[in-house]
């Protein structure tokens, strides 16, 4: 069963960064200088996670808190592990971390080719299509209802 953990040490953080270079920079052609930013630090404004399948780190993502929502970023799965439902694990894990911080709304910049995947998870389009590093993207969001007891 796939599991996740919040990255708390340099070794795991380096695994996540190497995964992002392999997927975003080498596979998709995102410039290296655009892939990493001021949020790519341990103990900073983002929570970074690794997703494991059979004990091997195969996916990563990060979560940034902005106002009342959690913004999911840099979500990826290594090539040999796609189509195993691990993307769902990353999204569910990031949503769980956001909920633990009191957030009930989530946003992300989805690659247009992946928007159907996010729709299946309850996300809706919230923008026009735009270019991000030469790849068409769209903002997607999901809001959970909050039940108040009386």
C-alpha positions in Angstrom: 0.0 0.0 0.0 1.4 3.4 -0.9 2.4 5.7 1.9 3.6 9.3 2.3 5.8 11.2 4.7 6.5 14.9 5.2 10.1 15.6 4.3 12.1 16.6 7.3 15.7 15.8 6.4 18.1 16.7 3.7 18.5 13.2 2.3 14.7 13.0 1.6 14.7 16.5 0.3 17.4 15.7 -2.2 15.4 12.6 -3.4 12.4 14.9 -4.1 14.6 17.5 -5.9 16.2 14.8 -8.0 12.8 13.5 -8.9 11.6 16.9 -10.0 14.7 17.4 -12.1 14.2 14.1 -13.9 10.5 14.7 -14.5 10.1 18.5 -15.0 13.5 19.5 -16.3 14.7 16.5 -18.3 11.4 14.9 -19.4 9.2 18.0 -19.8 11.8 20.6 -20.7 11.2 23.1 -17.9 14.3 25.3 -17.4 16.2 24.3 -14.3 16.2 27.9 -13.1 12.4 27.9 -13.2 11.9 24.6 -11.3 13.3 25.7 -8.0 12.4 28.8 -6.1 12.4 30.5 -2.7 10.0 27.9 -1.4 12.4 25.0 -1.9 13.9 24.9 1.6 13.4 22.6 4.5 11.5 24.2 7.3 10.3 27.0 5.1 6.8 28.1 4.0 6.0 24.8 2.3 5.5 21.2 3.4 7.2 18.8 1.0 6.2 15.2 0.8 7.5 11.9 -0.7 5.1 9.1 -1.7 6.4 5.6 -1.4 5.4 2.5 -3.3 6.7 -0.8 -1.9 9.3 1.1 0.1 10.6 3.1 -2.8 10.2 6.9 -3.1 8.3 7.4 -6.4 6.5 10.7 -6.1 6.6 14.1 -4.6 4.7 17.3 -4.1 4.7 20.4 -2.0 2.0 22.4 -0.2 2.0 26.1 0.4 -0.5 27.8 2.7 -1.9 31.0 1.2 -4.7 32.7 3.1 -7.5 30.1 3.7 -6.3 27.6 1.2 -3.6 25.1 0.5 -1.8 25.4 -2.9 -0.4 22.2 -4.2 2.7 22.5 -6.3 5.4 20.4 -8.0 3.3 17.2 -8.1 5.0 14.4 -9.9 5.4 10.6 -10.2 8.4 8.9 -11.6 7.9 7.4 -15.1 7.8 3.7 -14.2 5.1 4.3 -11.6 2.4 6.2 -13.4 -1.0 4.7 -13.9 -0.9 2.9 -10.5 -3.1 5.4 -8.7 -0.2 7.1 -7.0 -1.2 10.6 -8.2 -4.4 10.1 -6.1 -2.2 9.3 -3.2 -0.2 12.5 -3.6 -3.3 14.7 -3.8 -5.0 12.9 -0.9 -1.9 13.3 1.2 -1.4 17.0 0.4 -5.1 17.5 1.2 -4.7 15.7 4.5 -1.7 17.9 5.5 -3.8 21.0 4.5 -6.8 19.9 6.6 -4.5 19.3 9.6 -3.5 23.0 9.2 -7.2 24.0 9.2 -7.6 24.5 5.4 -10.7 23.4 3.6 -9.9 24.8 0.1 -7.2 23.6 -2.3 -5.7 25.1 -5.5 -3.2 24.0 -8.0 -1.9 24.9 -11.5 -2.7 21.7 -13.5 -1.1 20.8 -16.7 -4.1 20.9 -19.1 -3.4 17.3 -20.2 -4.0 16.3 -16.5 -7.1 18.3 -15.8 -9.4 15.3 -16.3 -7.5 13.5 -13.5 -8.1 16.4 -11.1 -11.8 16.7 -12.1 -12.2 13.1 -11.0 -10.9 14.1 -7.6 -13.5 16.9 -7.3 -11.5 19.8 -8.7 -13.0 22.4 -11.0 -11.4 24.8 -13.5 -11.0 28.3 -12.1 -9.2 30.1 -14.9 -8.5 30.3 -18.6 -5.7 28.2 -20.0 -2.3 29.9 -19.6 1.3 29.1 -20.4 3.8 28.1 -17.6 7.3 27.3 -18.9 5.9 26.4 -22.3 3.3 24.0 -21.0 -0.5 24.8 -21.1 -1.9 25.0 -17.5 -5.2 25.8 -15.9 -5.9 26.8 -12.3 -8.1 24.2 -10.6 -9.7 24.4 -7.1 -11.6 22.3 -4.7 -13.6 23.6 -1.7 -14.9 21.3 1.0 -18.1 22.2 2.9 -17.7 22.8 6.6 -20.5 21.5 8.8 -21.2 23.5 11.9 -22.9 21.6 14.8 -25.7 23.3 16.7 
